[in-house]
Amino acid sequence: MNLSTVERGKTVTIVSVRKVGRALEERLAALGLFPGAKVFVVRASAGGEMILGCLDSRFALGRDLTNAIEVC
């Protein structure tokens, strides 16, 4: 399933990041978003934008990125 479909308050594990380009994939990895990482959905909007918690940080991702991240 895509990260964009996860409800607020859920913790999921990233399985893969698809079709975002190498530079953006490296940037996401630097933020802690890489396969195997656990993320917590702090806030989720109907449009797919999210605020996530990962490690000791919180950050926002837009719909395009949340659709590109596969989780379980």
Residue pairs with C-beta under 8 A, 6 or more apart in sequence:
1 70
1 71
1 72
2 66
2 67
2 68
2 69
2 70
2 71
3 12
3 14
3 39
3 50
3 61
3 65
3 66
3 67
3 69
3 70
3 71
4 48
4 50
4 63
4 66
4 67
6 12
6 41
6 44
6 50
6 71
7 41
7 44
8 41
8 42
8 43
8 44
9 40
9 41
10 40
10 41
11 38
11 39
11 40
11 41
12 38
12 39
12 41
12 71
12 72
13 36
13 37
13 38
13 39
13 71
13 72
14 33
14 34
14 35
14 36
14 37
14 38
14 39
14 69
14 70
14 71
15 35
15 70
15 71
15 72
16 35
16 69
16 70
17 25
17 28
17 33
17 34
17 35
17 68
17 69
17 70
18 68
18 69
18 70
19 68
20 28
20 65
20 68
24 65
28 34
28 65
31 54
31 57
31 59
32 54
32 55
32 57
33 39
33 52
33 54
33 69
37 54
38 54
39 52
39 53
39 54
39 71
40 52
40 53
40 54
41 50
41 51
41 52
41 53
42 50
42 51
42 52
42 53
42 58
43 50
43 51
44 50
47 63
48 62
48 63
48 66
48 67
49 60
49 61
49 62
49 63
49 66
50 60
50 61
50 66
51 58
51 59
51 60
52 58
52 59
52 60
52 61
61 69
